[in-house]
Amino acid sequence: MRFSPLVDRISGKGADAWSIHWRARELEAAGRDVIMLTVGDPDMAPPPQVIEAVVDALRAGRTTYSPIIGNPEVRAAVAARHQARTGQPTTAENVVLIPGAQAGLYCALQCLAGPGDEVIVPEPMYATYEAVAGAANATVVNVALRPERNFHLDLDDLERALTPRTRVLWLNSPHNPTGAVMTRAEVESAAEFCRRHDLWLLSDEVYADLAYVGPHVSPWSLPGMAERTVVVSSLSKSHAVPGFRSGWIVGPPQLTGHLAKLVLCMLYGGPPFIQAGALVALTEDCPQVAEMAEAYQRRAGIMASILKDVPGLGAKAPEGGMFVMLDVRGTGLSSAAFADGLLDSQGVATLSCDAFGPSAVGHLRISLAAPDARIEDAARRIARYAGSL
């Protein structure tokens, strides 16, 4: 039997990036002590009032269909939060609720680009981006985030990547996997590039609450950008609820109209009891959000301080996010071989960054989603493995 060409377009290198994660899970299930540092699955508890709101909603029978693009009260809360952070007018008409940022990126790009269109994406890039663009039948054009620039964008590279087919510039800050946080000047330059060439700017802001070296700057906050900026975010990282699949898209009202039609035939709305929890997360004080950000920054410092002087390795604390990038090129091993050997000999599971793009080749992505003591133990195991080579 034949399948749609779509199955080939969503089968990029990123689809195989998680194989070591599943192998580590198998070892763990067999009784091996494995420190799992592969994925950004928060280890800390969500704010209790968010959980209580979900439970209360379930007990109240809120298990029916919800409005297709989300409860208006929750959309208004997202808009109020976004306006407070960016200083730019934002209403519920700009907001579509979506099950997680991953689905938000998928839906947004379905409406922004299509066959023959090009999407400029800095790389390293999150491993699913290639398939998201492929699903829209668009072509990814990469620009390099080079290690020697601490993975910050060279704006001249954007001009060199531009063609008559370019439709979208897709940015992610704080960045996964590198931890780089775009400066205001960098965001302003990218925004000016989009205005000058009449491009959409798709901004993945799921790590916005985890910026350490300076405030996160959303392109939406800049003059003349609300009409061409599409922001995707969620509660997954900030409130430690990735299982909620509670995300949103903020964009011009014309876009939200198109998104409503896509969501109608694709999702038919989202769980109302989850939206009850999201409303509390968005409108009530949750001190756990700042506490989690402080914990990730502290853990990054622990990891980097232990590994920075290990021969063959290069580690720096990230500027944001919940990962440390580890350069293993000095060991003479590929990142995949290093990750496999590390798992087998020391029981530490990390992710090879080769699937994230050529600029990440020779690096590992190390998640900080484990208690401080486990992070320190993992760092010492990594150093021990490097020393054995």
DOZARO-664955 format. One line per field, with one value per residue: chain; z, x, y of N, C-alpha, C, CB in turn. Coordinates in steps of 0.02 Angstrom, whole numbers. Glycine has a CB too. Layout:
N
ch: (A|...)
n_up: (Z|...)
n_east: (X|...)
n_north: (Y|...)
ca_up: (Z|...)
ca_east: (X|...)
ca_north: (Y|...)
c_up: (Z|...)
c_east: (X|...)
c_north: (Y|...)
cb_up: (Z|...)
cb_east: (X|...)
cb_north: (Y|...)
END
This chain:
389
ch: (A|A|A|A|A|A|A|A|A|A|A|A|A|A|A|A|A|A|A|A|A|A|A|A|A|A|A|A|A|A|A|A|A|A|A|A|A|A|A|A|A|A|A|A|A|A|A|A|A|A|A|A|A|A|A|A|A|A|A|A|A|A|A|A|A|A|A|A|A|A|A|A|A|A|A|A|A|A|A|A|A|A|A|A|A|A|A|A|A|A|A|A|A|A|A|A|A|A|A|A|A|A|A|A|A|A|A|A|A|A|A|A|A|A|A|A|A|A|A|A|A|A|A|A|A|A|A|A|A|A|A|A|A|A|A|A|A|A|A|A|A|A|A|A|A|A|A|A|A|A|A|A|A|A|A|A|A|A|A|A|A|A|A|A|A|A|A|A|A|A|A|A|A|A|A|A|A|A|A|A|A|A|A|A|A|A|A|A|A|A|A|A|A|A|A|A|A|A|A|A|A|A|A|A|A|A|A|A|A|A|A|A|A|A|A|A|A|A|A|A|A|A|A|A|A|A|A|A|A|A|A|A|A|A|A|A|A|A|A|A|A|A|A|A|A|A|A|A|A|A|A|A|A|A|A|A|A|A|A|A|A|A|A|A|A|A|A|A|A|A|A|A|A|A|A|A|A|A|A|A|A|A|A|A|A|A|A|A|A|A|A|A|A|A|A|A|A|A|A|A|A|A|A|A|A|A|A|A|A|A|A|A|A|A|A|A|A|A|A|A|A|A|A|A|A|A|A|A|A|A|A|A|A|A|A|A|A|A|A|A|A|A|A|A|A|A|A|A|A|A|A|A|A|A|A|A|A|A|A|A|A|A|A|A|A|A|A|A|A|A|A|A|A|A|A|A|A|A|A|A|A|A|A|A|A|A|A|A|A)
n_up: (0|-31|40|89|22|129|236|211|216|350|410|450|505|638|688|734|844|975|1007|1098|1216|1232|1239|1358|1445|1437|1497|1625|1662|1673|1791|1805|1872|1812|1767|1705|1584|1464|1408|1416|1533|1663|1833|1948|2058|1999|2025|2166|2168|2036|2001|2089|2034|1913|1959|2030|1924|1850|1943|1944|1828|1707|1573|1446|1269|1224|1178|1010|984|1112|1284|1308|1422|1464|1351|1354|1470|1431|1336|1417|1497|1399|1347|1461|1471|1351|1323|1218|1137|1161|1136|1171|1043|976|1012|1012|1089|1111|1105|1179|1144|1039|952|927|851|740|690|668|567|465|422|381|285|134|-5|-98|-27|80|239|353|472|615|654|775|788|867|870|809|720|583|534|558|469|353|354|315|188|160|142|241|272|333|447|524|698|777|877|916|926|1037|1005|957|844|686|607|476|410|390|284|182|172|121|-5|-154|-120|16|160|298|453|579|747|906|1070|1244|1186|1123|1073|1135|1238|1220|1234|1148|1126|1155|1050|950|928|885|765|692|683|606|488|449|431|327|222|212|289|386|563|660|824|944|1106|1219|1323|1388|1521|1576|1562|1599|1595|1556|1521|1433|1268|1172|999|972|1053|991|892|756|735|779|683|602|678|755|899|994|1135|1299|1452|1490|1525|1611|1715|1747|1688|1573|1532|1528|1405|1369|1282|1176|1038|986|882|734|712|587|561|670|634|525|590|674|587|550|673|698|608|648|788|861|974|1150|1309|1432|1571|1585|1538|1642|1742|1677|1677|1810|1825|1743|1798|1937|2074|2065|2148|2127|1996|1981|2071|2008|1896|1959|2012|1896|1844|1947|1944|1817|1839|1930|1849|1745|1815|1865|1749|1668|1667|1630|1538|1362|1360|1343|1428|1463|1567|1526|1449|1467|1480|1501|1485|1466|1353|1300|1242|1160|1070|1088|1141|1041|1005|919|954|968|991|1110|1193|1193|1249|1374|1431|1436|1517|1628|1661|1630|1544|1401|1266|1100|997|860|774|782|699|592|659|788|794|875|1003|1159|1224|1382|1497|1631|1716|1847|2020|2120|2179|2098|1977|2008|2034|1907|1830|1884|1848|1709|1695|1743|1646|1532|1573|1563|1433)
n_east: (42|20|81|47|146|178|226|360|407|400|495|627|801|785|688|749|819|790|822|920|865|755|823|891|783|741|850|839|715|751|817|935|1034|1004|1039|931|947|900|783|679|593|511|564|514|375|215|132|27|-104|-141|-155|-260|-363|-386|-428|-543|-620|-640|-716|-826|-885|-835|-809|-850|-863|-759|-753|-696|-571|-534|-575|-650|-618|-495|-418|-420|-347|-221|-194|-190|-79|20|15|54|185|245|206|128|-30|-143|-271|-405|-442|-327|-280|-261|-297|-203|-151|-13|153|219|117|66|167|164|31|35|134|75|-17|60|158|193|195|343|382|504|581|673|781|876|1014|1101|941|785|742|621|585|617|530|408|409|420|296|214|253|351|516|659|782|936|1029|1185|1215|1351|1472|1585|1534|1462|1342|1260|1161|1220|1179|1204|1204|1071|1032|1106|1043|920|796|692|589|575|475|457|538|602|620|694|702|732|855|837|938|1044|1044|1064|1019|934|989|920|959|989|862|793|861|831|693|685|739|636|530|581|588|461|416|349|372|404|397|461|430|436|525|529|516|631|750|911|1026|981|830|698|662|526|484|359|347|404|397|282|281|182|89|149|207|208|180|222|189|186|128|209|350|370|278|290|207|203|126|-2|-19|-42|-50|-24|-59|-13|-61|-93|-267|-319|-245|-282|-410|-393|-325|-425|-508|-421|-398|-527|-548|-449|-422|-534|-555|-503|-467|-581|-560|-422|-401|-458|-362|-258|-306|-295|-156|-117|-171|-156|-42|104|228|313|357|462|548|578|647|760|813|849|947|1041|1076|1131|1247|1312|1337|1416|1525|1591|1628|1700|1840|1882|1987|1970|1837|1710|1620|1493|1395|1224|1137|1004|853|840|946|1115|1244|1367|1526|1607|1705|1841|1875|1892|1793|1637|1484|1376|1438|1504|1394|1332|1433|1446|1320|1323|1436|1431|1300|1229|1114|1111|1085|1134|1182|1188|1080|1020|1075|1213|1298|1295|1358|1458|1425|1339|1173|1122|1001|930|838|830|858|970|1075|1080|1115|1244|1305|1291|1372|1498|1509|1512|1633|1718|1701|1751|1882|1924|1946)
n_north: (-60|116|268|438|574|653|577|558|688|720|647|683|705|737|653|539|578|547|418|370|409|323|203|221|224|93|27|80|28|-103|-105|-33|99|249|413|521|635|683|743|892|882|943|919|967|1007|1063|1224|1213|1266|1268|1134|1102|1177|1110|984|1022|1070|952|878|958|926|974|920|926|976|1115|1291|1313|1382|1401|1439|1596|1674|1622|1646|1786|1803|1756|1854|1970|1941|1936|2067|2138|2099|2137|2266|2303|2324|2191|2076|1959|1925|1908|1785|1609|1460|1312|1139|1138|1203|1141|1093|1217|1281|1199|1220|1359|1371|1300|1392|1498|1468|1375|1257|1278|1390|1469|1452|1536|1476|1485|1378|1275|1194|1157|985|947|1045|1038|938|999|1107|1030|966|1069|1077|1166|1239|1225|1345|1357|1460|1483|1464|1496|1407|1483|1610|1603|1546|1647|1745|1796|1935|1971|1852|1823|1906|1848|1726|1754|1741|1763|1678|1674|1672|1670|1708|1614|1613|1570|1602|1614|1497|1332|1205|1277|1373|1507|1679|1800|1966|2132|2215|2122|2064|2176|2202|2086|2102|2220|2172|2084|2175|2253|2162|2113|1999|1863|1843|1712|1670|1571|1556|1477|1461|1582|1624|1582|1658|1712|1798|1919|2013|1927|1971|2001|1994|2046|2155|2262|2414|2417|2280|2192|2163|2070|1973|1814|1734|1594|1497|1417|1335|1234|1228|1338|1321|1189|1089|996|888|938|994|1131|1267|1414|1525|1684|1811|1915|1966|1922|1808|1726|1697|1610|1509|1463|1392|1290|1226|1183|1077|994|981|1015|1097|1106|1020|1070|1065|1069|1198|1267|1252|1319|1449|1487|1477|1581|1694|1702|1727|1636|1583|1477|1478|1572|1512|1390|1436|1490|1373|1299|1383|1378|1242|1234|1307|1221|1107|1163|1215|1102|1035|1123|1128|1003|900|892|923|1051|1169|1284|1391|1412|1552|1553|1451|1270|1184|1124|1147|1037|1028|903|880|884|762|672|587|561|652|566|442|471|497|371|290|352|327|186|157|242|268|386|478|572|689|677|811|812|797|918|1008|1063|1153|1111|992|873|908|885|890|929|899|993|947|879|839|941|866|752|810|856|732|674|760|731|597|612|680|582|482|550|563|433|404)
ca_up: (0|-36|88|67|25|193|282|198|236|423|433|448|553|706|710|767|896|1042|1015|1159|1272|1241|1261|1429|1482|1441|1548|1689|1677|1690|1857|1805|1897|1756|1776|1641|1568|1392|1386|1460|1570|1730|1888|2006|2061|1976|2078|2189|2151|1967|2005|2123|1987|1866|1996|2043|1860|1835|1988|1926|1765|1648|1527|1382|1220|1238|1116|964|994|1183|1328|1301|1483|1463|1296|1379|1519|1392|1306|1470|1515|1342|1345|1518|1459|1290|1319|1157|1144|1145|1160|1158|971|952|1046|1001|1134|1071|1151|1184|1096|979|908|907|796|682|664|642|504|415|397|360|230|97|-58|-131|20|121|308|380|541|641|681|794|798|900|823|773|675|514|516|558|404|302|353|277|121|152|144|291|253|396|458|578|763|784|945|931|941|1092|973|942|773|645|567|405|381|369|216|134|166|91|-77|-168|-93|89|188|372|495|637|801|970|1123|1252|1132|1133|1132|1154|1297|1204|1240|1103|1156|1124|986|902|912|845|698|658|668|550|430|429|404|263|169|216|311|452|613|704|884|992|1169|1273|1379|1404|1593|1597|1538|1658|1589|1541|1508|1367|1226|1120|941|975|1092|952|849|689|728|798|623|566|726|782|960|1019|1201|1338|1523|1502|1560|1664|1771|1756|1671|1503|1518|1517|1335|1374|1248|1140|983|985|815|708|708|524|569|716|597|487|639|699|538|554|736|692|574|673|860|886|1042|1199|1371|1473|1639|1580|1532|1709|1774|1643|1698|1875|1812|1708|1833|2007|2090|2072|2162|2104|1930|1992|2106|1959|1856|2000|2018|1834|1838|1995|1919|1761|1868|1958|1794|1709|1858|1871|1684|1627|1663|1614|1472|1308|1363|1347|1455|1488|1591|1475|1463|1483|1465|1550|1458|1458|1294|1316|1183|1172|1012|1110|1161|982|990|898|1011|975|1022|1179|1230|1202|1298|1439|1457|1451|1570|1688|1676|1621|1478|1372|1196|1048|963|788|737|789|647|586|707|852|789|926|1067|1193|1261|1448|1531|1702|1750|1898|2081|2120|2195|2039|1928|2028|2022|1834|1807|1904|1806|1642|1700|1751|1580|1488|1595|1547|1360)
ca_east: (0|58|66|53|214|188|264|431|425|403|544|695|850|761|644|790|860|772|834|958|818|716|868|903|723|742|899|810|662|784|846|998|1032|1017|1021|899|957|889|727|662|532|526|561|484|302|179|98|-29|-170|-157|-180|-325|-413|-402|-467|-609|-657|-661|-770|-884|-912|-813|-779|-885|-824|-746|-749|-644|-505|-521|-619|-635|-587|-425|-386|-411|-292|-159|-184|-170|-10|63|18|94|256|271|186|90|-100|-158|-337|-423|-447|-260|-257|-291|-270|-182|-121|59|189|235|59|60|213|137|-28|55|170|27|-52|107|201|168|240|385|403|563|578|740|784|944|1031|1058|870|751|742|558|571|623|469|353|413|405|224|184|283|397|586|700|847|969|1087|1222|1231|1416|1498|1633|1494|1417|1279|1218|1148|1253|1124|1223|1186|1001|1029|1133|996|858|781|623|540|573|411|455|597|580|668|681|743|794|861|846|970|1107|1037|1078|963|944|989|871|985|981|791|775|889|791|628|694|747|569|491|610|576|391|415|323|420|376|438|451|447|416|572|533|523|695|805|951|1075|945|759|677|632|483|477|293|353|436|352|269|292|123|52|185|238|168|213|198|215|146|142|244|413|365|237|304|148|204|72|-64|-22|-77|-12|-62|-30|-33|-47|-144|-333|-329|-215|-321|-468|-372|-310|-488|-531|-376|-411|-593|-544|-392|-424|-602|-551|-460|-501|-599|-532|-353|-405|-471|-297|-219|-331|-264|-85|-107|-200|-139|30|133|299|353|385|528|589|602|699|820|841|882|1009|1088|1098|1176|1310|1344|1361|1470|1584|1626|1652|1734|1912|1896|2019|1930|1768|1698|1553|1478|1327|1182|1107|934|829|849|995|1185|1277|1433|1568|1648|1748|1910|1887|1904|1733|1576|1439|1335|1480|1516|1332|1321|1481|1428|1263|1342|1486|1419|1229|1204|1082|1109|1062|1180|1152|1200|1017|996|1105|1286|1334|1294|1394|1510|1400|1284|1125|1112|944|939|776|845|878|1039|1123|1086|1152|1314|1327|1297|1431|1558|1512|1534|1705|1752|1702|1798|1950|1941|1956)
ca_north: (0|178|320|507|603|684|534|570|756|726|597|710|680|748|598|488|608|524|346|355|418|262|151|233|204|20|9|99|-21|-166|-99|5|168|294|483|540|706|686|786|948|865|970|872|1001|1004|1122|1262|1172|1294|1249|1065|1103|1203|1057|934|1051|1072|884|860|998|901|1012|871|934|1013|1185|1332|1286|1412|1408|1478|1667|1700|1602|1684|1854|1801|1752|1920|2017|1924|1955|2140|2162|2084|2168|2336|2314|2303|2122|2057|1889|1915|1890|1724|1543|1409|1255|1091|1140|1245|1101|1098|1287|1293|1162|1255|1424|1366|1278|1451|1550|1447|1317|1231|1327|1442|1455|1474|1543|1452|1476|1312|1219|1207|1102|930|938|1101|1016|903|1048|1141|980|954|1124|1073|1222|1220|1259|1373|1369|1504|1452|1493|1464|1402|1537|1670|1582|1528|1706|1754|1847|1961|1971|1786|1826|1935|1799|1671|1779|1732|1785|1630|1677|1696|1670|1701|1576|1622|1537|1632|1576|1449|1261|1177|1309|1415|1577|1725|1856|2032|2178|2239|2068|2058|2234|2193|2034|2132|2266|2129|2060|2232|2275|2112|2093|1929|1844|1822|1661|1673|1517|1588|1432|1468|1653|1634|1554|1699|1725|1852|1981|1999|1904|2023|1973|2038|2078|2216|2314|2451|2392|2208|2152|2142|2017|1927|1759|1709|1529|1482|1370|1330|1171|1237|1388|1296|1117|1049|978|841|974|1017|1194|1319|1465|1564|1755|1838|1962|1935|1886|1741|1685|1672|1551|1456|1435|1342|1232|1191|1152|1012|956|968|1029|1125|1074|1000|1128|1060|1094|1270|1293|1258|1370|1515|1501|1488|1644|1752|1703|1728|1569|1593|1420|1493|1602|1462|1342|1469|1494|1306|1281|1423|1351|1177|1246|1326|1161|1066|1197|1224|1038|1011|1173|1117|933|895|865|947|1122|1180|1351|1398|1443|1617|1541|1385|1217|1137|1143|1118|1012|1017|844|870|874|692|631|547|597|661|505|390|492|487|299|265|380|289|117|150|283|273|454|483|639|689|702|869|810|804|986|1049|1055|1194|1077|928|868|932|852|931|900|928|1011|926|829|874|966|812|709|849|853|663|664|796|694|537|633|694|517|449|586|547|364|396)
c_up: (0|17|56|67|91|239|271|223|311|453|427|501|625|732|747|827|965|1053|1079|1221|1285|1262|1336|1471|1489|1494|1618|1710|1697|1757|1861|1834|1841|1776|1709|1630|1493|1372|1438|1495|1643|1786|1950|2001|2034|2036|2101|2170|2079|1964|2036|2075|1936|1899|2009|1980|1840|1879|1973|1859|1704|1601|1459|1331|1245|1173|1074|977|1068|1220|1323|1362|1485|1408|1318|1430|1485|1363|1358|1491|1461|1338|1401|1506|1400|1286|1257|1165|1120|1175|1146|1084|940|972|1025|1050|1094|1119|1148|1129|1033|929|884|849|732|650|634|574|448|383|370|298|197|44|-93|-86|60|189|334|454|563|667|721|804|831|849|784|720|602|491|514|492|348|297|314|205|106|160|198|260|317|392|522|640|785|857|964|944|1000|1067|965|866|743|597|493|371|358|298|164|123|129|17|-90|-140|-17|113|263|399|560|690|864|1022|1187|1208|1156|1070|1164|1218|1283|1210|1196|1141|1123|1056|932|880|868|773|659|639|608|485|405|401|334|206|172|233|375|498|661|764|934|1059|1229|1333|1403|1478|1620|1565|1598|1652|1574|1526|1438|1330|1171|1060|940|1009|1052|906|780|680|745|737|585|613|751|840|981|1087|1237|1411|1540|1544|1620|1725|1782|1743|1597|1484|1508|1442|1331|1344|1211|1083|990|917|794|703|643|528|615|682|556|534|666|652|540|617|734|661|601|746|890|959|1087|1263|1415|1544|1639|1575|1598|1748|1743|1666|1765|1866|1784|1749|1907|2016|2102|2085|2139|2036|1937|2026|2058|1916|1895|2007|1955|1826|1886|1971|1860|1786|1897|1902|1760|1751|1865|1805|1647|1619|1648|1545|1421|1307|1365|1371|1480|1514|1538|1497|1482|1467|1519|1525|1461|1395|1313|1252|1198|1115|1032|1132|1102|964|959|958|1022|1010|1095|1220|1243|1254|1368|1471|1479|1512|1634|1705|1674|1550|1457|1299|1150|1010|887|748|741|736|648|637|776|851|840|994|1094|1222|1326|1483|1604|1744|1796|1961|2080|2132|2135|1984|1944|2016|1948|1807|1824|1864|1736|1643|1706|1684|1533|1507|1578|1473|1341)
c_east: (44|34|74|127|230|233|339|452|431|454|615|739|825|719|683|829|848|788|872|913|780|760|883|843|720|792|872|757|691|821|911|986|1053|995|995|904|948|837|712|596|541|517|528|408|271|151|36|-98|-191|-185|-250|-379|-434|-446|-538|-651|-681|-720|-834|-914|-891|-773|-814|-838|-815|-750|-688|-576|-493|-572|-601|-600|-512|-387|-372|-354|-224|-143|-160|-97|38|70|61|168|286|256|147|19|-110|-226|-349|-429|-381|-239|-297|-257|-258|-149|-45|92|206|178|49|105|188|80|-9|87|124|-8|-5|147|174|218|278|411|464|555|650|739|857|954|1095|986|839|734|677|545|570|558|409|351|395|331|187|208|325|468|622|765|882|1022|1120|1225|1296|1440|1544|1598|1447|1346|1231|1217|1191|1201|1140|1205|1114|995|1054|1085|932|855|712|570|534|507|414|526|573|635|645|729|702|795|871|878|1026|1103|1053|1013|978|942|936|895|977|908|769|801|849|723|632|703|679|526|515|593|505|385|375|382|384|423|417|476|432|463|578|543|589|754|844|994|1043|873|747|644|591|480|410|298|379|387|344|276|230|86|86|219|186|207|181|230|168|164|189|307|405|329|243|243|149|148|5|-74|-64|-35|-56|-22|-57|-13|-100|-212|-347|-301|-258|-385|-451|-356|-373|-515|-487|-390|-478|-588|-488|-400|-493|-601|-504|-497|-518|-571|-459|-354|-422|-406|-255|-241|-300|-190|-71|-128|-181|-63|54|208|343|386|455|575|618|657|764|853|878|948|1062|1118|1146|1245|1348|1375|1422|1533|1624|1660|1697|1809|1931|1928|1974|1858|1765|1627|1548|1406|1285|1157|1034|915|845|896|1065|1211|1348|1470|1614|1696|1820|1926|1904|1845|1679|1531|1395|1375|1493|1453|1319|1369|1467|1370|1284|1388|1469|1344|1202|1177|1078|1091|1117|1144|1161|1137|990|1026|1180|1325|1337|1331|1451|1490|1346|1238|1110|1054|960|879|789|867|953|1090|1133|1125|1227|1343|1338|1359|1495|1565|1536|1609|1744|1756|1752|1870|1972|1958|2030)
c_north: (63|227|389|529|637|643|541|639|764|676|622|680|686|691|545|514|577|450|329|364|353|203|158|212|128|-4|23|49|-88|-163|-60|75|214|364|508|616|717|738|839|936|886|918|902|1000|1068|1162|1224|1199|1278|1178|1063|1128|1150|1004|960|1053|1003|863|898|977|939|966|873|966|1085|1225|1312|1317|1429|1451|1552|1697|1683|1639|1756|1856|1796|1821|1970|2005|1948|2031|2168|2152|2121|2243|2354|2289|2231|2105|1983|1874|1897|1820|1663|1495|1345|1204|1088|1181|1206|1104|1170|1305|1260|1200|1322|1418|1340|1338|1505|1532|1385|1296|1287|1382|1420|1487|1476|1524|1448|1405|1316|1240|1146|1048|920|992|1079|982|950|1085|1092|966|1008|1124|1135|1197|1260|1282|1392|1423|1480|1496|1460|1462|1460|1604|1656|1570|1588|1718|1810|1873|1965|1905|1785|1853|1886|1741|1690|1763|1758|1738|1632|1707|1708|1669|1671|1580|1586|1566|1636|1513|1378|1232|1219|1350|1488|1618|1786|1921|2076|2201|2185|2059|2116|2228|2141|2062|2180|2228|2105|2116|2251|2227|2083|2019|1922|1829|1775|1655|1620|1542|1543|1436|1540|1667|1609|1591|1724|1787|1919|1964|1971|1962|1990|2020|2075|2146|2275|2350|2420|2318|2165|2126|2085|1968|1876|1728|1643|1517|1434|1375|1273|1180|1283|1362|1221|1074|1028|929|875|989|1081|1250|1368|1494|1635|1783|1888|1928|1898|1815|1698|1659|1610|1493|1423|1381|1280|1192|1155|1083|967|935|973|1052|1086|1059|1060|1125|1082|1170|1303|1301|1312|1440|1534|1516|1557|1705|1756|1703|1657|1577|1536|1433|1522|1552|1411|1373|1474|1426|1285|1319|1396|1285|1185|1266|1267|1120|1099|1202|1159|1018|1060|1160|1044|929|861|889|1023|1134|1252|1352|1433|1511|1611|1470|1334|1163|1167|1108|1099|995|958|832|856|803|647|587|592|605|600|450|407|479|413|271|290|343|219|112|186|290|344|460|556|633|715|757|867|821|874|1033|1046|1096|1162|1011|928|894|885|906|895|936|941|991|867|867|891|910|766|745|847|784|651|699|759|629|555|646|629|481|483|569|477|354|400)
cb_up: (62|-106|151|111|-32|227|274|123|209|454|393|456|545|709|650|717|900|1053|954|1164|1258|1176|1221|1441|1446|1372|1537|1685|1617|1635|1883|1733|1960|1692|1803|1641|1591|1367|1371|1421|1565|1744|1906|2011|2132|1927|2053|2263|2163|1922|2045|2185|1950|1839|2062|2071|1805|1845|2060|1924|1769|1670|1556|1390|1151|1273|1133|892|952|1193|1401|1287|1545|1454|1233|1411|1567|1336|1274|1530|1525|1277|1348|1582|1448|1230|1322|1096|1105|1171|1127|1193|938|977|1121|926|1193|1014|1136|1182|1127|999|943|965|814|703|719|691|511|446|452|416|255|65|-109|-187|67|86|352|370|549|697|625|858|731|937|859|822|684|505|564|617|393|316|424|310|68|205|75|351|204|419|463|555|817|742|954|874|879|1148|1014|979|761|607|592|397|432|417|213|159|234|102|-98|-243|-115|116|172|399|506|619|814|965|1102|1325|1088|1149|1114|1100|1350|1132|1314|1047|1150|1170|992|931|976|877|702|704|729|563|446|489|451|269|175|151|321|446|651|668|916|970|1177|1246|1359|1380|1630|1579|1495|1673|1535|1481|1519|1373|1196|1147|877|1012|1151|910|842|642|772|842|577|521|786|726|1017|969|1242|1312|1561|1437|1512|1639|1760|1826|1686|1486|1573|1557|1289|1448|1200|1188|912|1043|764|640|717|465|596|779|551|444|697|707|467|552|795|650|501|665|895|879|1072|1214|1410|1478|1665|1519|1480|1747|1770|1567|1703|1923|1765|1644|1828|2043|2151|2008|2236|2099|1890|2034|2161|1915|1835|2070|2034|1774|1852|2063|1899|1715|1921|1996|1742|1686|1928|1893|1641|1656|1729|1617|1478|1312|1425|1279|1513|1433|1658|1459|1404|1445|1400|1569|1386|1521|1234|1362|1164|1182|967|1164|1197|993|1053|840|1000|907|984|1182|1192|1135|1277|1432|1404|1391|1545|1678|1742|1635|1478|1382|1187|1000|989|769|764|859|654|518|712|874|716|903|1059|1248|1220|1491|1526|1708|1699|1875|2143|2174|2256|2013|1925|2101|2051|1798|1837|1980|1803|1620|1761|1803|1549|1493|1668|1566|1323)
cb_east: (-48|51|110|11|224|122|244|446|374|334|535|693|916|723|609|837|846|698|872|1020|769|679|934|919|660|760|965|780|616|833|857|1027|1078|980|1082|825|1027|868|665|659|516|481|631|510|278|123|80|-26|-170|-93|-132|-323|-385|-338|-432|-602|-613|-603|-749|-866|-985|-769|-784|-950|-860|-676|-748|-665|-499|-454|-613|-697|-623|-418|-429|-476|-301|-165|-248|-216|-3|35|-53|73|264|243|247|124|-146|-103|-392|-489|-474|-209|-262|-282|-318|-132|-149|86|253|250|-4|75|284|114|-81|102|230|-25|-93|154|273|101|200|349|346|626|533|768|749|958|1037|1085|834|687|759|500|622|682|456|360|482|442|197|201|228|380|620|713|839|1001|1065|1292|1172|1467|1534|1682|1454|1417|1245|1246|1075|1317|1104|1298|1198|959|1072|1200|978|852|787|614|559|632|357|415|634|563|679|689|769|804|919|777|998|1130|1082|1107|950|892|1058|860|1059|1007|748|804|963|782|601|754|793|534|494|685|627|356|486|276|451|367|433|487|411|415|640|471|467|699|779|995|1126|977|717|629|687|412|484|243|399|493|376|313|348|75|44|237|267|150|209|215|225|156|77|263|466|330|165|330|84|271|66|-65|-53|-95|36|-85|-48|0|-42|-122|-385|-296|-144|-338|-494|-310|-269|-541|-531|-303|-410|-639|-533|-329|-378|-646|-619|-400|-457|-674|-538|-317|-457|-520|-260|-227|-407|-274|-57|-145|-274|-170|44|120|310|308|339|522|549|545|676|803|785|836|995|1054|1038|1148|1299|1292|1305|1447|1563|1577|1594|1723|1944|1830|2085|1929|1732|1711|1538|1487|1326|1123|1115|889|858|782|978|1228|1277|1429|1610|1604|1745|1925|1826|1964|1707|1540|1394|1310|1546|1535|1273|1331|1551|1410|1207|1375|1552|1448|1216|1260|1012|1178|998|1202|1182|1231|966|1011|1083|1307|1303|1222|1422|1570|1373|1309|1059|1176|883|951|722|900|863|1047|1099|1017|1128|1322|1275|1235|1432|1556|1443|1496|1719|1715|1631|1786|1954|1885|1916)
cb_north: (0|209|314|554|652|697|461|564|805|714|532|785|716|811|568|458|681|536|319|401|476|244|153|306|230|-10|47|169|-29|-185|-165|10|177|271|526|517|730|619|744|1012|788|1030|849|1073|990|1103|1333|1164|1369|1254|1020|1149|1264|1024|915|1122|1101|835|872|1072|902|1074|801|976|1013|1195|1407|1298|1476|1437|1453|1706|1673|1526|1684|1880|1742|1699|1944|2011|1848|1927|2169|2126|2010|2134|2379|2280|2350|2073|2100|1872|1979|1940|1733|1519|1395|1277|1022|1070|1272|1028|1072|1332|1268|1091|1264|1459|1321|1231|1480|1565|1434|1332|1191|1357|1461|1480|1428|1615|1382|1527|1259|1187|1223|1126|867|938|1156|969|846|1098|1171|916|949|1191|1065|1278|1231|1211|1435|1305|1581|1436|1482|1502|1337|1544|1693|1635|1473|1769|1768|1818|2029|1985|1731|1869|2000|1774|1644|1854|1656|1790|1560|1718|1647|1610|1770|1501|1696|1459|1703|1557|1469|1225|1112|1353|1391|1584|1747|1855|2065|2238|2259|2002|2054|2298|2173|1973|2169|2312|2069|2028|2293|2281|2056|2108|1904|1783|1884|1592|1743|1449|1654|1361|1442|1689|1600|1480|1760|1666|1835|2018|2061|1844|2070|1960|1997|2034|2205|2285|2523|2426|2187|2193|2201|2048|1966|1705|1762|1471|1546|1297|1322|1139|1264|1450|1315|1104|1089|947|793|1040|962|1211|1287|1521|1533|1795|1782|1990|1989|1924|1747|1725|1726|1568|1486|1490|1373|1256|1241|1196|1023|998|1016|966|1127|1117|951|1133|988|1063|1289|1247|1192|1363|1514|1441|1435|1644|1750|1643|1773|1525|1602|1358|1542|1666|1427|1318|1539|1521|1255|1295|1497|1341|1133|1302|1378|1119|1055|1266|1249|983|995|1241|1139|890|857|791|918|1157|1131|1405|1438|1398|1664|1590|1362|1187|1118|1123|1169|950|1081|782|931|920|664|589|513|559|723|481|383|567|517|262|286|455|285|85|175|351|244|508|451|676|730|645|933|744|755|1012|1121|1074|1262|1066|917|904|1003|804|945|904|881|1086|908|778|831|1019|772|687|922|873|613|691|867|679|503|697|740|474|449|662|558|318|450)
END
